Amino acid sequence: LSLCRAVLSMLLPAASLLAQSFSAPARVIRDAAAAVHRRAALTDTLRLYYLGYAIGRERYELEPSGDGFALTADFDYVDRGRRTHLQGELRIASDYTPRHLEVTRLTDSSRTVVARVDVDGRRAVQVRGESTTASTLPPLAFAISPYAPVSQHLVLLRYWLSHGTPATLAVVPGGPTNEVRIARSGRDTVTVGGKRVALERYAIDGVVWGIEYVWLDADGRLVAFT
């Protein structure tokens, strides 16, 4: 993607988020782990920014499906006249263990699968371009396509929370896997519509080059990403 991840922010409400950090109030947010098992459907829209300019949106839905969940996402932005349009599908078990991931790039005349992973127990089959690779996964592993759609990071965090917040976990696609480290890195509060909202901040290292930061609210929703 031509979009620079280091200066990309996705905001749900129209707020100026993280222009500066604030100390969390004494009554901190509820543990996000308590929210990850809720079966209610979640539909939201992320606003995409580049160098402070709004350039697009990602619309996503996370909903119960069978004995698990399904995440569908539509990631669409225009940067200097060039459009990037991706669609993602992630099917997961009730504990957020991945079963199927597929990310597709769309143009006016074509539809190209960027990444596909099918997981059956500890066995994963990855398809990237013309290459198909089968591998055996470690006990803790997740499927995520780097960079986009962004909402995949919400499910990655829910998987991490529901599996005891391990120090490391493997992700696919990779070579055949990549090691990812996730940690809570602090709490921030922002003002939205005149109300102060407390957010839990997480650092994710290993999905892409460099460290990503994700903010979840008390209900376990993805509020911002950079």
N, C-alpha and C positions, 0 to 999 in steps of 0.2 A: 504494500500500500504506500502511496505517496504521502499519506497523512503522517505527520510526525507525532508519535505517541506521547512524547515527553511534554507536549503542550496541548494535549487533547483533554477536554473535560466534558462529561455528560451529566446534565442536570435534569431532574424531574420537574421540580417547581421552578418558576422564573426567579431564581435567587442568585446573588453574587456569592458563590460558594468558595470558601477557602482563599479569599483574598488575604486573610490572615487567620491565625489559629487563636482559639479562645480556650480558657480552662473549663473543664467540665464542671457542672454544678454538683453539689454534694449528693443529690439524688441522681445517680448515673442511670444510663439506659439499661433496660432489661437485657439479660444475656441473650444474644442472637441465637444461641443454640436452642433456646426454648421455642423459637419460631419456625425452625426448619421443618418440623414434622406436620405443620398445618396443611390440610388438604384443599383449602380454598384456592380457586384459580386466581392468578395474578396477571393483570394486563397493564402495560405501562408503555410510555414513550420516553426515550432518552434524546436529549438535544445534543448535537455534535458541534464542537467548537474547534476552530483552528486559529491560533494567534488572536484569540479574543473575538473572532467573527463566527456567527452561527452559519454553518455550511450544510447541515442536514439533520436527519433524525434516524433513530433506530426504534422500531416498534416491535415489541415482543409480548409473548403470552406464555406463561408457565401454568399448566393446568393438569389436574389428575387425568390419568389415562390408564385404564386397566388396573393392574396392581402397582402402578408407579406413576410417573409424571412424563409430560412431553413439553419441551421448550421449542417454540417456533419464533424466528426472528427475521426481520427485514431491515437491513442496514443499508442506508442510501444517503450519499452526500455528493456535492459538486465542489471541487477545488480547482480554481483557476480555469474553469470551463470544462474540466474533465470529470465525468461522473463515475463513481464507484458504487456498484449496487450488488449486494450479497444477500443471500437468504440462507438461513441455518435451521437445522432440525436436530434436536438432541432428545433421545428417548432414554429414560433412566428408571431404575427401580425405586421402591418406596424409600430406601435409604440413600438415594441419589447416585447409586452405582451406575455407571454408564452401560448402555446396551447398544446404542447406535448413534453415530454422529455423522452428519453430512452437511457440508458447506458448499454452496454453489454460487459462482459468479455469473451475473446476468448482463447481457447487452441487448441492444435492439434486435439483434439477429442470432444470438447464440446463448447457450446455457452450458456452463463448464463446471464440472465438479472439482473444487479446489482441494478438498480433503474428505475422506470417508473412512470411518472406523466402525467395525462390527465386533462386539464383545460377547463371548459366550463363556461364562465362568471366568477362568484365568486365560483363555485364549483370545487373542485379538488379531483381526485381519485389517491391515491398513492399505488404503488405495490413495496414492498421490501421483497425479498425472498418469503416466504409463506404467508405474511401478506398483506392484502388490506385494506386501510383506506380511507374513504370519509370525507371531511372537507369543511367548508365554509371559503374562503379566505378574508382577509381585502382588502380594495380598492387598496392598493399597495402591490403587491406580485410577486415573480419571482420563477422559477423552476431551480434548479441547483444541480447537484450531487457533493458532496464534493471531493476535490483533483483533479479529472481528469474526462474528458479531460480538459485541461487548457483553451482552447479557449472559454469555457462557460463564463469565467470571462470577456471576451471582450463584450459579449452580455449583461451580467449583468450590466456592466458600461454604455453601450448604453441605456439600459432600465432606469437606474438611471438618466442619463443626460436628456433623453427625457421626464421624468416625474418631472422635476423641482428640481433635486438633493435633495430629502427628507432626513431628519436627520436619519430616520430609515425606513426599509421596511422588510416585511416578506419573507422568502424563504421556499420552499418545495423541497424535502422531509424534514420532521422535526417531531416534536412531538405534534400536526401535523405540526406546522410551527416553524421556528427559526427566531429570530430578528437579522437583519444585519445592521450595521452602515458603511456608506461609506463617505469618506471625501477626498477632494484634500489635499495633504500633502506637495506639493512643486513642483519645476521645476528643472530639471537637464539637462545638455548638455553633449553629448558624441561626439567623433570624429569617423566617419565611412567613409572609403575611402577618407580621407583627408578633409572631410566636417564636420562642426559642426552641430549637429542635436539636436534640443530642444525637450525635452520630458516632459509631464505632469505626475506627480506621484500621485497615489491614494492609500489610505489605506482602506482595507476591513476587517472588524471585525465581525465574527459570522458565516461565511460559514464553517470554520473548527476551531479547537482549535488554538488560537493565531491570530495574525494580518498578513494578506497577503498584499503585495505591488505589484501594477501593474503600468506599464508605457505605455502610449499611445503617438503616434506621432501626428503631426498636422492634419493628415488625419483620426485620430481616429482608427489607427491600433494598435494592441497589439504588443509591441516591447520587453517587458521583464516582468518577473513575479518571485517573490520569496516568 
